[in-house]
Amino acid sequence: MNKFCTKCKTELEITSFSVRKRNLDGTIKYYDSICKSCRRIMSKISSKRPNKTVNFIDFDLEIKQCGKCRKIFSFNNFYKNSKNPNGLISYCKSCHKENYYNLEKQSKRTKKFKNLNKERVRARQRIYQFERRTRIKVSSDGSVTDDFIKSIYALEYCYWCKKFTPREKRTLEHIIELISGGKHSSENITMSCKSCNSARFNKNKKE
């Protein structure tokens, strides 16, 4: 069994990679994306680098320094993160949005991930499509016909943002998502634009 190293861009034996995570029964869940030799080189380089500056934080005053803009804010200006020892992310909310919610950066990260994990992405898509088709069959009441679908696509304004939507950007939308207990019926289906449809992924009407 071979695996592709994302650092040296070569295909090596699976024994050249460290175990990243194991299942509860002790079996291997997945390996590291970088081979052992590349990991050693990276560790040597990082050991020669100067230590990073530690962000200032005061739990008594509930203030913290942003790791990007280096400004000090209250805890309310930081999103929560249970993985960090202090329970907060390193960047303030404005820097976090600028860094992680930039559409160009996000699209580049998505394309890079898909190119490196093509088989994994395809498998996840197939599983999602199978589960969705199963939910549609179980919750369908037979009211969603071809004529009804045509009438939905004939609507010009998005159900959520109330803006005019070109025909190529119109999508069928479940008002209460199937995963949240919604039914595949004419009463629960409407038209929404692609952006609203993707933005409220797996959310119900109240959310």
N, C-alpha and C positions, 0 to 999 in steps of 0.2 A: 504494500500500500504506500503510495507516494502523496506528497503534499507540496503546495507551491508556497515558497517563502516570499513575503511581500517586500522584504528589504533587498535581498540579493537577486530577486527575480529569477530564481532557479527552482526546479522541481527536484526535491530530495526525498529520501526515505522517511517514513513517519517516525522512526527512532531518532531522527535528527532534530525533533521538536520536543519541547517540554510540555508536560500535561498542564493545561490551564485550569480545568475544572473537572470534578468528578461527580457522578450521580450519588444518590443516597446509598445504593447498594455497592458502591465502590468502583463501578465500571467508569470508563473514561467518557466524559461528555463531549469535550472538544480540546484540541491542542492549541498551543501558542501560534500566532500567525507569523512569527519570526523564528528562524532556526536558531539552534544553540550557539553556533559560531558567530552569527551576526549579533546575537544578544550579548555575547562576551565583549565584542568590539565596542558596542554601544555603551556598555557599563564602564569600560576603560576610558572612553571619551568623556562620559558624564562625570567620572571621578576627578578628571583634570579640570573641569569647569569650576569657576568660583561659586560659592554657595549663594543661593537665591535670597533676596531680601525678604524677611518675614513681615507679613502684613500686621500692622498694629491692631490690637483688639483689646477692649476693656469690657468685661462682663458686668462690672458694677454700674458703669455709666451706660452700658448697652450701646457702645459705639464700635465701629470697625472700619478699617482702611480698605479701600477698593484696590484690587491687585492690578488694575489696568490704568485708571485715571489717577490713582494714588491719593484720592480725596477721602476724608473721613465722614462717614454717615452713621445714622442710627441703624439699629438692627432691622427696622421696618423697611429700609431701602435695599435689603438683600433677600433673595428667595431662599427658602429652606432647602437643605440638602442633608439627609440623614447620614450620608457616607463621610462627610467631613467631620472632624472631631468637634468643631464648634457648632455644628448643626446648620451652617449657612454656606452659600456658595462664595467663591472668591471675588467675583465681580459684583458691582452694584447693579441695580435693575436696568438702568439706562445702558451701561456698558455691556451687560449680558444680552440685551435685545439687539444692540448694534453688532455684537460678535456672532450670535447664534441664529438670529432671525433675519439676517441679510439674505435676500432671495438668491443672489448670485453665488454666495458662499454655500448656501444650503443646496443649490442645484449641483454645484461642483462636488460636494461631499456625497450627495446621493448617487451621481454618476460614477464616482470613484468606487463607492461601496458595491454598486451593481456590477461593475466590470471585474472586481476582484472576487465576487461571490455570486456568480451567475447561477450555478446549480442550486445554491441555497435560496436565492430569491425566487427562482422558478418553483421550487418545492413549496415554499410558503404561499405563493400565489395559487397553486393548485389546491392546497389544503383549504385556503380561504374560500376559493370558488366552490369547492365541494360542500363546505359547511354552509355557505350562503344558499346554494341550490337546495340543500336539505331543509333549511329553515323556510324557504319559499314554498316548498311542497307541503310542509306540515301546516303552515299558517295560511295558505291560500284558500279563499272561499269561492273561487271561480269567477269573481267579478272583474278581474283584470283581463280584458279581452284586447284584441288588436285595435278595435275601434276606440276603446278607452285610452290606449297608449298613444294613438294618433291625436286624440283630443288633448292629452297632457302636453305633448310636444308642440301643439298649436298655441299654447299659452305663451305670451310674450314677456311677462314680468315674473321675476324670481319670487318665490313664496317667502323667502327670508329677508333679502335686502331690498325688495320691491323695485329693483332696477330693471330696465329693459335688457333682455338677454338675446344675443344673436342665436340663430337656430343651431349653429355648430357647437355652441357652448351650453345648450340645454340638456339637462339630465333628469332621469326619474329619481325621485327622492321619497323615502319613507319618513313621514312626520315623526313617528315613534319607531326607532330603529328595530330591525328584526332581532338583534342580539339583546335588546332591552325589553323584549316581549311584544313588539308590534306585530301586526298582521299584514300579510300581503293581500290587501284588499283595496278597492277603489276609494274607500273612505280614509285610508291611511297613506295614499300616494299623491304626490303633487310634483310640480316642476320647479327645479332650482338650477342656478348657474353652477358651473364646475367648481368655482372657488368656495361657494357656500357649502356645497356638497362635501368637499374634501375637508373644509374647516370644522364641520360638526361631525366628524367621523365617530361612529358608535355613541352618539349622544341622543338623548330623547328631547321632546319638545320643551320641557321645563328647563333643562340645562341650557 
